[in-house]
């Protein structure tokens, strides 16, 4: 069975408090609530100016190619609060980068750590990936703590071009190999 079939099998899965599932057009209101506040996105992508721009962004970036992209929904409120996804997935090498964002009002509740830990388990045990990375902006200490809580270790600091603004930024990279992974 190839990795795309395995990803399709896990298009939706649950954790203790969350449902990770494909984005749906009905998420447009929750997505707008997240994207209209620049503070929610300052390390991710530019905040759209209108609800229409937000919806177009959601469709293009999160719905168009749904495998390996999950909306994070709170089970108790049935509300979409963020996203987590595989980026730069190289199934031949067994590697990928993980990216994520969360609605600011939900920061500090452990939701992203919960989502990330479960996704790491899926990546290593179900998809048989060998190595995962997370790249954060150097000043994004909260995202770095999430990576560390999920078992990732510091690899390096480096400078690179921001994919949206094309300005030089400082980044911090974390990594985790399947052989070093410890299931909690």
PASEBA-1860 file (N, C-alpha, C; in nm, 3 decimals):
! residues 184
1> XXXXXXXX> 0.085/-0.118/0.000/0.000/0.000/0.000/0.089/0.124/0.000 ~ 0.062/0.220/-0.088/0.148/0.338/-0.094/0.107/0.442/0.011 ~ 0.193/0.543/0.024/0.172/0.643/0.129/0.044/0.723/0.108 ~ 0.003/0.744/-0.018/-0.117/0.823/-0.045/-0.242/0.746/-0.002 ~ -0.240/0.616/-0.022/-0.352/0.534/0.024/-0.357/0.534/0.176 ~ -0.242/0.524/0.240/-0.236/0.529/0.388/-0.285/0.664/0.438 ~ -0.243/0.773/0.374/-0.290/0.906/0.415/-0.441/0.916/0.400 ~ -0.496/0.859/0.293/-0.641/0.863/0.273/-0.712/0.787/0.385
9> XXXXXXXX> -0.653/0.677/0.431/-0.713/0.601/0.541/-0.718/0.683/0.670 ~ -0.624/0.776/0.685/-0.617/0.858/0.805/-0.654/1.004/0.776 ~ -0.742/1.023/0.679/-0.787/1.158/0.648/-0.857/1.220/0.768 ~ -0.920/1.135/0.849/-0.984/1.180/0.973/-0.939/1.088/1.085 ~ -0.897/1.147/1.196/-0.870/1.067/1.315/-0.892/1.154/1.438 ~ -0.911/1.088/1.551/-0.943/1.159/1.675/-0.833/1.141/1.778 ~ -0.820/1.243/1.861/-0.735/1.238/1.979/-0.828/1.252/2.099 ~ -0.772/1.271/2.214/-0.855/1.282/2.334/-0.957/1.397/2.324
17> XXXXXXXX> -0.911/1.514/2.279/-0.999/1.632/2.276/-1.026/1.686/2.137 ~ -0.963/1.627/2.036/-0.966/1.686/1.902/-1.012/1.587/1.796 ~ -1.062/1.642/1.687/-1.084/1.567/1.564/-0.995/1.632/1.459 ~ -0.910/1.553/1.399/-0.829/1.600/1.287/-0.894/1.545/1.162 ~ -0.932/1.634/1.072/-1.015/1.596/0.958/-0.986/1.686/0.840 ~ -1.032/1.648/0.721/-1.015/1.737/0.607/-1.094/1.867/0.627 ~ -1.044/1.973/0.569/-1.118/2.099/0.570/-1.246/2.081/0.488 ~ -1.349/2.152/0.529/-1.477/2.155/0.457/-1.511/2.301/0.429
25> XXXXXXXX> -1.589/2.322/0.326/-1.626/2.460/0.293/-1.699/2.527/0.410 ~ -1.767/2.448/0.490/-1.838/2.501/0.607/-1.742/2.555/0.714 ~ -1.612/2.533/0.699/-1.513/2.590/0.791/-1.483/2.736/0.761 ~ -1.543/2.790/0.655/-1.506/2.925/0.613/-1.525/3.029/0.723 ~ -1.629/3.018/0.804/-1.651/3.114/0.912/-1.541/3.103/1.018 ~ -1.512/2.981/1.062/-1.407/2.961/1.163/-1.271/3.001/1.107 ~ -1.246/2.969/0.980/-1.118/3.006/0.917/-1.104/3.158/0.913 ~ -1.212/3.229/0.879/-1.210/3.375/0.876/-1.184/3.430/1.016
33> XXXXXXXX> -1.244/3.371/1.117/-1.221/3.416/1.255/-1.073/3.406/1.293 ~ -1.006/3.306/1.240/-0.863/3.291/1.266/-0.782/3.387/1.179 ~ -0.810/3.390/1.050/-0.724/3.463/0.956/-0.743/3.615/0.959 ~ -0.855/3.662/1.008/-0.875/3.807/1.009/-0.792/3.877/1.116 ~ -0.738/3.801/1.210/-0.653/3.857/1.315/-0.507/3.831/1.280 ~ -0.434/3.933/1.240/-0.293/3.914/1.202/-0.210/3.846/1.311 ~ -0.245/3.865/1.438/-0.167/3.802/1.545/-0.175/3.649/1.540 ~ -0.283/3.595/1.485/-0.295/3.450/1.469/-0.197/3.397/1.364
41> XXXXXXXX> -0.159/3.481/1.270/-0.086/3.435/1.151/0.053/3.495/1.135 ~ 0.100/3.570/1.231/0.222/3.646/1.206/0.342/3.561/1.169 ~ 0.338/3.431/1.199/0.448/3.343/1.160/0.408/3.249/1.047 ~ 0.289/3.265/0.991/0.240/3.169/0.893/0.230/3.231/0.754 ~ 0.129/3.312/0.733/0.109/3.376/0.603/0.038/3.508/0.626 ~ 0.042/3.597/0.528/-0.024/3.728/0.545/-0.174/3.712/0.570 ~ -0.226/3.796/0.656/-0.368/3.793/0.688/-0.449/3.848/0.571 ~ -0.553/3.775/0.527/-0.636/3.826/0.417/-0.715/3.950/0.460
49> XXXXXXXX> -0.747/4.031/0.364/-0.818/4.157/0.393/-0.969/4.139/0.405 ~ -1.024/4.038/0.336/-1.169/4.019/0.336/-1.202/3.873/0.362 ~ -1.329/3.848/0.395/-1.375/3.711/0.414/-1.362/3.632/0.284 ~ -1.387/3.697/0.172/-1.376/3.631/0.043/-1.232/3.585/0.017 ~ -1.134/3.672/0.049/-0.993/3.634/0.035/-0.959/3.518/0.128 ~ -1.013/3.521/0.248/-0.990/3.413/0.345/-1.045/3.280/0.293 ~ -1.165/3.283/0.240/-1.227/3.161/0.186/-1.145/3.109/0.069 ~ -1.103/3.197/-0.020/-1.022/3.155/-0.134/-0.891/3.093/-0.087
57> XXXXXXXX> -0.829/3.150/0.015/-0.705/3.096/0.070/-0.729/2.957/0.129 ~ -0.838/2.941/0.204/-0.870/2.812/0.264/-0.886/2.706/0.156 ~ -0.961/2.740/0.052/-0.985/2.643/-0.056/-0.854/2.609/-0.127 ~ -0.777/2.709/-0.162/-0.653/2.686/-0.239/-0.546/2.614/-0.157 ~ -0.524/2.656/-0.034/-0.412/2.603/0.043/-0.446/2.482/0.130 ~ -0.574/2.463/0.163/-0.609/2.358/0.258/-0.710/2.256/0.205 ~ -0.781/2.290/0.099/-0.881/2.197/0.046/-0.843/2.137/-0.089 ~ -0.768/2.209/-0.167/-0.740/2.167/-0.304/-0.669/2.031/-0.310
65> XXXXXXXX> -0.571/2.011/-0.225/-0.499/1.884/-0.215/-0.509/1.838/-0.070 ~ -0.613/1.764/-0.036/-0.644/1.740/0.105/-0.559/1.636/0.178 ~ -0.491/1.546/0.107/-0.416/1.442/0.177/-0.296/1.503/0.249 ~ -0.286/1.473/0.378/-0.177/1.527/0.459/-0.206/1.664/0.515 ~ -0.332/1.706/0.506/-0.375/1.836/0.559/-0.496/1.812/0.647 ~ -0.489/1.859/0.772/-0.599/1.837/0.865/-0.645/1.968/0.929 ~ -0.775/1.988/0.932/-0.834/2.092/1.015/-0.836/2.035/1.157 ~ -0.810/2.120/1.254/-0.815/2.078/1.394/-0.946/2.129/1.452
73> XXXXXXXX> -1.029/2.035/1.494/-1.161/2.069/1.548/-1.169/2.026/1.694 ~ -1.223/2.114/1.777/-1.250/2.078/1.917/-1.372/1.987/1.921 ~ -1.359/1.872/1.983/-1.472/1.779/1.991/-1.589/1.840/2.066 ~ -1.562/1.902/2.180/-1.671/1.949/2.265/-1.747/2.067/2.207 ~ -1.682/2.150/2.124/-1.748/2.267/2.066/-1.778/2.252/1.918 ~ -1.727/2.146/1.858/-1.741/2.125/1.713/-1.702/2.250/1.636 ~ -1.585/2.302/1.673/-1.534/2.426/1.613/-1.394/2.402/1.561 ~ -1.366/2.447/1.438/-1.234/2.438/1.380/-1.148/2.549/1.440
81> XXXXXXXX> -1.032/2.511/1.497/-0.948/2.609/1.567/-0.808/2.622/1.507 ~ -0.777/2.544/1.404/-0.644/2.554/1.347/-0.622/2.447/1.242 ~ -0.496/2.430/1.207/-0.459/2.332/1.104/-0.322/2.276/1.134 ~ -0.300/2.156/1.084/-0.169/2.092/1.089/-0.154/2.016/0.958 ~ -0.032/2.019/0.901/-0.017/1.954/0.772/0.127/1.912/0.748 ~ 0.137/1.814/0.657/0.266/1.773/0.606/0.303/1.868/0.495 ~ 0.424/1.918/0.499/0.477/2.002/0.393/0.606/1.936/0.344 ~ 0.637/1.951/0.219/0.759/1.897/0.162/0.771/1.747/0.189
89> XXXXXXXX> 0.661/1.675/0.173/0.660/1.530/0.194/0.738/1.462/0.082 ~ 0.841/1.388/0.119/0.921/1.311/0.024/0.905/1.164/0.063 ~ 0.812/1.096/0.001/0.782/0.959/0.041/0.892/0.862/0.000 ~ 0.975/0.897/-0.099/1.088/0.811/-0.136/1.195/0.813/-0.026 ~ 1.220/0.930/0.027/1.318/0.944/0.135/1.257/0.918/0.273 ~ 1.124/0.923/0.282/1.057/0.902/0.411/1.069/1.021/0.503 ~ 1.066/1.141/0.445/1.083/1.263/0.524/0.971/1.362/0.496 ~ 0.948/1.449/0.590/0.859/1.562/0.565/0.875/1.665/0.675
97> XXXXXXXX> 0.829/1.784/0.644/0.822/1.895/0.739/0.677/1.904/0.785 ~ 0.657/1.940/0.910/0.522/1.958/0.963/0.502/2.107/0.991 ~ 0.389/2.161/0.945/0.353/2.299/0.971/0.219/2.303/1.042 ~ 0.198/2.407/1.121/0.073/2.417/1.196/0.045/2.560/1.240 ~ -0.082/2.586/1.267/-0.122/2.712/1.329/-0.249/2.689/1.411 ~ -0.271/2.777/1.506/-0.382/2.763/1.599/-0.439/2.901/1.631 ~ -0.569/2.905/1.647/-0.639/3.028/1.685/-0.582/3.078/1.817 ~ -0.549/3.206/1.822/-0.482/3.265/1.938/-0.556/3.241/2.070
105> XXXXXXXX> -0.689/3.244/2.067/-0.764/3.225/2.192/-0.750/3.083/2.248 ~ -0.694/2.991/2.168/-0.675/2.852/2.213/-0.529/2.822/2.247 ~ -0.442/2.922/2.237/-0.301/2.902/2.271/-0.290/2.867/2.419 ~ -0.195/2.786/2.453/-0.167/2.753/2.592/-0.256/2.644/2.650 ~ -0.342/2.585/2.570/-0.433/2.480/2.619/-0.381/2.340/2.589 ~ -0.270/2.329/2.519/-0.213/2.200/2.486/-0.271/2.134/2.362 ~ -0.357/2.204/2.291/-0.420/2.144/2.173/-0.319/2.112/2.063 ~ -0.228/2.206/2.035/-0.134/2.181/1.927/-0.036/2.072/1.963
113> XXXXXXXX> 0.007/2.067/2.088/0.096/1.959/2.131/0.024/1.825/2.115 ~ -0.101/1.818/2.153/-0.181/1.696/2.139/-0.193/1.655/1.992 ~ -0.223/1.751/1.906/-0.235/1.722/1.763/-0.101/1.676/1.706 ~ 0.006/1.745/1.741/0.138/1.713/1.687/0.185/1.575/1.733 ~ 0.170/1.545/1.860/0.212/1.413/1.910/0.139/1.301/1.838 ~ 0.012/1.317/1.813/-0.065/1.215/1.743/-0.024/1.206/1.596 ~ 0.005/1.319/1.534/0.048/1.318/1.395/0.186/1.253/1.381 ~ 0.274/1.276/1.478/0.406/1.212/1.476/0.391/1.061/1.485
121> XXXXXXXX> 0.305/1.015/1.574/0.279/0.870/1.585/0.231/0.815/1.451 ~ 0.135/0.883/1.391/0.083/0.842/1.260/0.195/0.838/1.156 ~ 0.278/0.941/1.153/0.385/0.950/1.054/0.483/0.834/1.066 ~ 0.521/0.800/1.188/0.622/0.697/1.207/0.565/0.555/1.203 ~ 0.450/0.533/1.263/0.400/0.396/1.276/0.302/0.354/1.166 ~ 0.228/0.445/1.113/0.133/0.409/1.007/0.186/0.440/0.868 ~ 0.257/0.552/0.854/0.307/0.593/0.723/0.452/0.550/0.701 ~ 0.516/0.505/0.808/0.654/0.454/0.801/0.754/0.560/0.754
129> XXXXXXXX> 0.728/0.687/0.786/0.825/0.791/0.756/0.947/0.771/0.846 ~ 1.061/0.823/0.803/1.185/0.804/0.878/1.228/0.928/0.955 ~ 1.193/1.047/0.902/1.245/1.168/0.965/1.148/1.285/0.943 ~ 1.125/1.360/1.051/1.034/1.475/1.047/1.108/1.601/1.091 ~ 1.071/1.713/1.033/1.127/1.842/1.075/1.015/1.942/1.099 ~ 1.046/2.040/1.179/0.960/2.156/1.202/1.050/2.278/1.193 ~ 1.011/2.375/1.112/1.086/2.499/1.098/1.000/2.611/1.154 ~ 1.057/2.686/1.248/0.984/2.798/1.310/1.060/2.927/1.286
137> XXXXXXXX> 0.990/3.038/1.292/1.060/3.165/1.295/1.137/3.169/1.428 ~ 1.254/3.225/1.425/1.341/3.226/1.543/1.270/3.283/1.667 ~ 1.185/3.382/1.646/1.119/3.446/1.760/0.990/3.375/1.803 ~ 0.950/3.269/1.734/0.827/3.198/1.767/0.853/3.091/1.874 ~ 0.873/3.137/1.995/0.909/3.049/2.107/0.797/2.950/2.140 ~ 0.672/2.990/2.124/0.560/2.899/2.154/0.563/2.778/2.062 ~ 0.585/2.799/1.934/0.591/2.687/1.839/0.712/2.599/1.868 ~ 0.821/2.658/1.910/0.939/2.581/1.946/0.911/2.493/2.069
145> XXXXXXXX> 0.837/2.545/2.166/0.801/2.464/2.285/0.711/2.347/2.245 ~ 0.618/2.370/2.152/0.532/2.262/2.104/0.618/2.152/2.042 ~ 0.712/2.190/1.956/0.801/2.092/1.892/0.878/2.013/1.999 ~ 0.932/2.082/2.097/1.010/2.015/2.202/0.923/1.921/2.285 ~ 0.802/1.962/2.317/0.711/1.877/2.395/0.675/1.750/2.320 ~ 0.679/1.756/2.186/0.647/1.639/2.103/0.771/1.555/2.075 ~ 0.886/1.591/2.133/1.006/1.509/2.121/1.107/1.555/2.017 ~ 1.080/1.664/1.948/1.173/1.716/1.849/1.291/1.783/1.919
153> XXXXXXXX> 1.407/1.776/1.858/1.525/1.838/1.915/1.578/1.946/1.820 ~ 1.643/2.043/1.879/1.702/2.155/1.804/1.805/2.102/1.705 ~ 1.797/2.149/1.581/1.897/2.115/1.480/1.988/2.233/1.448 ~ 1.924/2.349/1.418/2.007/2.463/1.376/1.924/2.589/1.368 ~ 1.995/2.701/1.373/1.940/2.832/1.340/1.997/2.869/1.204 ~ 1.916/2.933/1.121/1.965/2.974/0.990/1.882/3.091/0.938 ~ 1.934/3.155/0.835/1.863/3.265/0.770/1.812/3.216/0.636 ~ 1.693/3.265/0.599/1.636/3.227/0.471/1.530/3.327/0.429
161> XXXXXXXX> 1.483/3.311/0.307/1.381/3.400/0.251/1.243/3.353/0.294 ~ 1.163/3.443/0.347/1.025/3.411/0.383/0.947/3.381/0.255 ~ 0.870/3.273/0.256/0.803/3.231/0.132/0.694/3.326/0.086 ~ 0.645/3.411/0.175/0.538/3.505/0.136/0.590/3.646/0.112 ~ 0.673/3.696/0.205/0.722/3.834/0.191/0.854/3.842/0.115 ~ 0.923/3.730/0.102/1.053/3.721/0.037/1.160/3.804/0.107 ~ 1.135/3.839/0.233/1.235/3.909/0.313/1.319/3.805/0.386 ~ 1.444/3.840/0.414/1.531/3.750/0.489/1.483/3.744/0.634
169> XXXXXXXX> 1.471/3.623/0.686/1.425/3.599/0.823/1.518/3.500/0.889 ~ 1.513/3.495/1.020/1.589/3.397/1.097/1.495/3.284/1.137 ~ 1.541/3.161/1.118/1.460/3.043/1.145/1.532/2.949/1.241 ~ 1.454/2.868/1.308/1.505/2.762/1.394/1.443/2.632/1.347 ~ 1.527/2.530/1.328/1.479/2.402/1.277/1.494/2.294/1.384 ~ 1.391/2.210/1.393/1.388/2.097/1.485/1.369/1.970/1.405 ~ 1.417/1.859/1.458/1.403/1.732/1.388/1.375/1.617/1.484 ~ 1.319/1.510/1.427/1.291/1.389/1.503/1.296/1.270/1.407
177> XXXXXXXX> 1.376/1.170/1.443/1.384/1.049/1.361/1.299/0.939/1.423 ~ 1.257/0.847/1.341/1.177/0.735/1.390/1.256/0.656/1.494 ~ 1.386/0.637/1.474/1.465/0.560/1.569/1.479/0.631/1.704 ~ 1.470/0.763/1.706/1.480/0.839/1.832/1.344/0.868/1.895 ~ 1.238/0.836/1.824/1.103/0.866/1.871/1.066/0.775/1.988 ~ 1.009/0.836/2.091/0.960/0.763/2.208/0.811/0.791/2.224 ~ 0.731/0.687/2.207/0.585/0.701/2.222/0.552/0.722/2.369 ~ 0.468/0.822/2.396/0.425/0.849/2.534/0.284/0.802/2.552
END
